[in-house]
Amino acid sequence: MVNRQRMVDLLQQMTLEEKIAQLLQLAAPFYDGADSDGVITGPMKELGITEETVRQAGSALGLAGAEKIKHIQQMHLKNNRLGIPLLFMADIIHGFKTIFPIPLAIGCSWDLELAEKSAEVAAKEAAVSGVHVTFAPMVDLVRDPRWGRVMESTGEDPYLNSMFARAFVRGFQGDDLTNDRHRVAACVKHFAAYGLAEGGRDYNTVDLSERQLREYYLPAYKAALDEGCEMVMTSFNTVDGIPATANSKLMRDLLRDEWGFDGVLISDWAAIKELIPHGVAANEEEAAYKAIQAGVDIEMMTSTYVHHMPELIASGKVDEALIDEAVLRVLQLKDKLGLFDNPLRGADPEAEREVVFCEEHRNISREMAAKSCVLLKNEEGLLPLQPSSRIALIGPFAKSSDILGNWSWTGVKDDAVRLDQALLAKVPDSLVAIAEGSGIEMMTEEHYSEALSAAEQADVIVLALGEHSDMSGEGGCRADIKLPQAQLELIARLKQLHKPIVAVLFNGRPLDLHGVYDQVDAVLEAWYPGSEGGAAIADILYGDVNPSGRLTMSFPYSVGQVPVYYNHFNTGRPHDPKDVDARYVSRYLDVPNAPLLPFGYGLSYTTFVYGELVLSDEIMTVDRPLRVEVTVTNTGELAGEEVVQLYVRDISGDVVRPLKELKDFAKVSLEPGESRKVTFTIMEEQLRYHHADLQFTSDPGEFVVFVGSNSRDVIECRFHFVR
């Protein structure tokens, strides 16, 4: 619980310089006792600040380790006139040292409870290691797989992203940040619409209508804040021609006034100074002025506030009240975290040794990794593998520990369970031959000779393929999203052996799978599965776990389709795929309009059949919601888990409405032969959208409800909504 008056009293004791310094965040290299393992997520520049300013700074980023943080905090308190503790923040994106699958993979689990648990585990490990705030969750809606940061998002759907945003915030923060010192404050990012960067190129321009912003890109941020998220981070991009960090309409009018957010707003790395190259500030002084006017409380890793705010206040350009409100928000967060009463908070070297990367946490990581894998293809029931089959494990990821993915800075690659280790733990060594086959981007004849020798003696070839982890993540954008040519050549040459081939993919984005999907017999999308990734994949390959993951981002047929997503609009000249000769319709001449694999898609080792879709009525009203029922039957021979998905289409709207919109889903576990009735309820609130005047309301009229295993393969019924 925050003692606001106590913080106001403290604020009144501070000099202007001390207040401004509270709004400065510095990285690890500025602190005595920090070593070189602090995370650096942007260009290091000379900030021109004094040791006194460092002693008065309000927060630090990229530091972890209980002993280290205790030392730095104690030194800071010794040198800080008013004894105001530092806030330690870090990018704990998908795990601290126990690394979970990348967020895009977690999204593919469709398991909100386990997602929350993964954040809880990450928070506990981070907290005992001294961290107070995580720069997560990243909830940017993504439709362009060229953008490297799609790996940080949970996908292309605003409803599902909102549900995961809430789950992550609950997991990180718990119910009582003040007293639960195994939790950390969450910082939702990047506000706003960073996922729409033009060309899928990081930091690039974003241009969209306010209606589109509100309809698709804002809901997940709002969901995180409704769940109590303590902080917001500005995005690097422009919104309506104004960089987010200087965007008063976005930060003051919408975030502060309309949504009522009174937590801490922090810039991304150096984003305030980057207002200059953006072209909305002529110099650092103007950049500082525009950022504080927009409501940015903490300046990360530039020093425009420190250098220019005193003069801006003295000249009357900036009201000191703006500084006071920003500092008060920072102090209140520190108080909510209990730092004034216990500046060391959760930092505990003994607990750190017991908790971090413990067996319990690794088991949860393994479960999440297995639930995140998506079976994309399985011809002739090749998977699961027979325990007696001779396997050739070939490819650059056969023995690679580079399976943690980007944003796993405290994770240790050498601690990750590799695929070769996991397979050899399942079956005798005599049944597994292992060869690299190729590098990520290069194949030599020696590589291939070794691969051929392993493959010739095998019953099944398992290819472990993918992207180096640096090929995705921040700054990891790619125009060509196929596997590197060396790996495609490896597939093509091994295909000539006419043996069954399974491809296991390690990557941070949806790929153009030409040269893979059409050449092999089975494809398992493993993403970057985290610390226990190899073990989870082996569990699936040998049938100890039945895959249940479903895509939350469409896989394009060609990069030329991008952006390609399920909830798109129709056109005045829609294309009928059955009419192959049609020309004057909205279509490509050389590729289909549809993605290779749609949103919600994923296979199982068993089969599910959907019965008739039954509605409680043909008419729905505000007071009489619509009940939707379908019976799902497991018609296979193995127990399995189906993700039953419900979509709705508004036939005629005030503005164009998507062909389908996800409104609900249910995960159903079924034994062989078992049937279960799945029931959904559609409420009036779920039919609302932003009209031309931006009013958020519903319309009477005709609707279509779809239920199925993915956004493409559905059964449907129609109903009318009347007032």
Secondary structure, DSSP 8 states (H G I E B T S, - for coil): ---HHHHHHHHHHS-HHHHHHHTEEEEGGGSTT--TTS---S--------HHHHHH--EEES---HHHHHHHHHHHHHH-TT----EEEE--SSBSSSB---HHHHHHHT-HHHHHHHHHHHHHHHHHTT--EE---B------TTSGGGGGS--S-HHHHHHHHHHHHHHHH-S-TTT-TT--EEEEEEETTGGG-GGG-TT------HHHIIIIISHHHHHHHHTT--EEEE-SSEETTEEGGG-HIIIIIIIIIIT---SEEE--TTTTTTHHHHTS-SSHHHHHHHHHHHT--BEES--HHHHHHHHHHHTTSS-HHHHHHHHHHHHHHHHHTTTTT-TTTT--HHHHHHHTT-HHHHHHHHHHHHHH-EEEEEGGG--S--TTS-EEEESTTSS----S-SS-TT--GGGS--HHHHHHHHS-GGGEEEE--S-SS---HHHHHHHHHHHHT-SEEEEEEE--GGGSSTT---S--B--HHHHHHHHHHHTT---EEEEEE-SS--B-TTTTTT-SEEEE--S--TTHHHHHHHHHTTSS------SS-B-S-GGG-S--SS----SS---TT-TT--SSS--SSS-SS-SB-TT--B-SS-EEE---EES-SEE-SSS-EEEEEEEEE-SSS-EEEEEEEEEEESS-SS---S-EEEEEEEEEE-TT-EEEEEEEE-GGGG-EE-TT--EE---EEEEEEEESSSSSEEEEEEEE--
